[in-house]
Amino acid sequence: MSEGPVLVLGASGFVGRSVCARLASRGLPLRALTRDPAKARPLAVLPGLEVVAGSPHDDAALAAALDGARAAVNLVGILHESRREPFEKVHVDLPRRLAGACARAGVRRLVHMSALHASRDGPSRYLRTRGLGEEAVREAGGSLRATILRPSVIFGRDDSFLNLFAPLVAALPVVPLAGAATRFQPVWVEDVAGAVAACLDDPATSGRAYDLCGPHVYTLAQIVRFVAAQLGHRRWIVALPGWAAYLQALVLEHLPGPVMTRDNLASMRRDSVCDCPFPAAFGIAPAAMEAIVPAYMAGAGAQGRFAGYRRRTGG
Ligand SMILES: NC(=O)c1ccc[n+]([C@@H]2O[C@H](COP(=O)([O-])OP(=O)(O)OC[C@H]3O[C@@H](n4cnc5c(N)ncnc54)[C@H](OP(=O)(O)O)[C@@H]3O)[C@@H](O)[C@H]2O)c1
């Protein structure tokens, strides 16, 4: 690898902040391309990190951000699409354009974050477009050496998963839950960051795709009960039948900043588990939720939750 910076797309996000901190701690110079520099402000404390304002959907901004870079890490992804930002644009066109831009800029190393069970035959538009994005990266060929990472759901202090359920279980004695029996294998954000760093370290990981899962499998109902227990509640969970889950998603997806859509529900038709150990190539023993979450969530009352909300929203 050259001496230039590692370009990180999606650096301002939940995973991006941990990835940047991990790479910076290894002394790597970093460049974060963001559409909103204010969102990237927490990254400013990292030594050797340069924030560049621009959209990765703009070819000129992408080319300028890649200039002199030693590698690129793509952490851009969305759970909910909009008319302006459909899944195809973010999950397929962007990785394809990024791979092409890397080739033109002479950047030979790319780490692309996808999702577990991404496939053109997947049950949801989210998983299908993620699968097509992986294909676009694989097809780039030439001198580009890409590694694809496919995590199950990722947990951590500022995640959008456990933190999604926290206000719900705090407010509701009975929780109506869609996909209650769907199984997940949550993986800690710091283990995902470690995997990204290991990929950049080890050229033998190029040309490969790795599933990233934590050590334990839980149903969604078990995960929600776990969150409730951390907050000192015992909650009754009502598993919604398929038709009621569909209606709930139909209503919720029309709210601003939707927490659930029919496409999310479709993704849950497939268990987010891999029945495989964390890839040995990374030398990481993945952490379980029970080992990490209580340190920041246990006993958090209303004040703690609001502090967490303020931290996540930069307020
Ligand atoms: N979190 C999970 O549980 C999970 C599980 C499986 C896979 N993943 C994948 O891991 C990656 C990182 O996830 P995350 O949880 O860190 O996501 P996140 O917090 O939502 O951050 C995603 C980043 O992508 C950029 N972005 C968002 N929408 C965009 C758009 N329409 N066009 C261009 N850039 C956009 C944003 O950067 P700017 O606003 O600064 O430009 C944002 O910081 C994503 O690819 C995600 O799909 C996450």
The ligand as a MOL file (V3000), in Angstrom:
LIG
                    3D

  0  0  0     0  0            999 V3000
M  V30 BEGIN CTAB
M  V30 COUNTS 48 52 0 0 0
M  V30 BEGIN ATOM
M  V30 1 N -25.6880 -1.1740 11.7970 0
M  V30 2 C -26.0000 -2.4470 11.4920 0
M  V30 3 O -26.6070 -3.1760 12.2730 0
M  V30 4 C -25.5730 -3.0140 10.1520 0
M  V30 5 C -25.8150 -4.3790 9.8870 0
M  V30 6 C -25.4210 -4.8990 8.6540 0
M  V30 7 C -24.7920 -4.0870 7.7180 0
M  V30 8 N -24.5680 -2.7690 8.0160 0 CHG=1
M  V30 9 C -23.9210 -1.9320 7.0090 0
M  V30 10 O -22.7710 -1.3280 7.5780 0
M  V30 11 C -22.5650 -0.0310 7.0050 0
M  V30 12 C -22.4840 1.0240 8.0960 0
M  V30 13 O -23.7100 1.0050 8.8320 0
M  V30 14 P -24.0470 2.0960 9.9620 0
M  V30 15 O -24.9190 1.4190 10.9600 0
M  V30 16 O -22.7970 2.7630 10.4110 0 CHG=-1
M  V30 17 O -24.9270 3.1180 9.1280 0
M  V30 18 P -25.2040 4.6670 9.4750 0
M  V30 19 O -24.9340 4.9570 10.9000 0
M  V30 20 O -26.5690 4.9560 8.9520 0
M  V30 21 O -24.1310 5.4400 8.6050 0
M  V30 22 C -24.0990 5.3010 7.2240 0
M  V30 23 C -23.2600 6.4260 6.6380 0
M  V30 24 O -23.4760 6.3990 5.2170 0
M  V30 25 C -23.6730 7.7090 4.7160 0
M  V30 26 N -24.9640 7.7160 4.0060 0
M  V30 27 C -26.1770 7.4230 4.4970 0
M  V30 28 N -27.1050 7.5210 3.5390 0
M  V30 29 C -26.4530 7.8950 2.4260 0
M  V30 30 C -26.8640 8.1850 1.1030 0
M  V30 31 N -28.1440 8.0990 0.7500 0
M  V30 32 N -25.9310 8.5380 0.2150 0
M  V30 33 C -24.6200 8.6390 0.5700 0
M  V30 34 N -24.1770 8.3950 1.7930 0
M  V30 35 C -25.0830 8.0260 2.7200 0
M  V30 36 C -23.7380 8.6740 5.8650 0
M  V30 37 O -22.6090 9.5350 5.7600 0
M  V30 38 P -22.7250 11.1400 5.5710 0
M  V30 39 O -24.1210 11.5190 6.0160 0
M  V30 40 O -21.6540 11.6640 6.4580 0
M  V30 41 O -22.4660 11.4050 4.1320 0
M  V30 42 C -23.6670 7.8070 7.1150 0
M  V30 43 O -22.7180 8.2580 8.0140 0
M  V30 44 C -23.7350 0.1880 6.0370 0
M  V30 45 O -23.3780 -0.2300 4.7620 0
M  V30 46 C -24.7870 -0.7540 6.5970 0
M  V30 47 O -25.7560 -1.1280 5.6220 0
M  V30 48 C -24.9420 -2.2040 9.1970 0
M  V30 END ATOM
M  V30 BEGIN BOND
M  V30 1 1 1 2
M  V30 2 2 2 3
M  V30 3 1 2 4
M  V30 4 1 4 5
M  V30 5 2 4 48
M  V30 6 2 5 6
M  V30 7 1 6 7
M  V30 8 2 7 8
M  V30 9 1 8 9
M  V30 10 1 8 48
M  V30 11 1 9 10
M  V30 12 1 9 46
M  V30 13 1 10 11
M  V30 14 1 11 12
M  V30 15 1 11 44
M  V30 16 1 12 13
M  V30 17 1 13 14
M  V30 18 2 14 15
M  V30 19 1 14 16
M  V30 20 1 14 17
M  V30 21 1 17 18
M  V30 22 2 18 19
M  V30 23 1 18 20
M  V30 24 1 18 21
M  V30 25 1 21 22
M  V30 26 1 22 23
M  V30 27 1 23 24
M  V30 28 1 23 42
M  V30 29 1 24 25
M  V30 30 1 25 26
M  V30 31 1 25 36
M  V30 32 1 26 27
M  V30 33 1 26 35
M  V30 34 2 27 28
M  V30 35 1 28 29
M  V30 36 1 29 30
M  V30 37 2 29 35
M  V30 38 1 30 31
M  V30 39 2 30 32
M  V30 40 1 32 33
M  V30 41 2 33 34
M  V30 42 1 34 35
M  V30 43 1 36 37
M  V30 44 1 36 42
M  V30 45 1 37 38
M  V30 46 2 38 39
M  V30 47 1 38 40
M  V30 48 1 38 41
M  V30 49 1 42 43
M  V30 50 1 44 45
M  V30 51 1 44 46
M  V30 52 1 46 47
M  V30 END BOND
M  V30 END CTAB
M  END
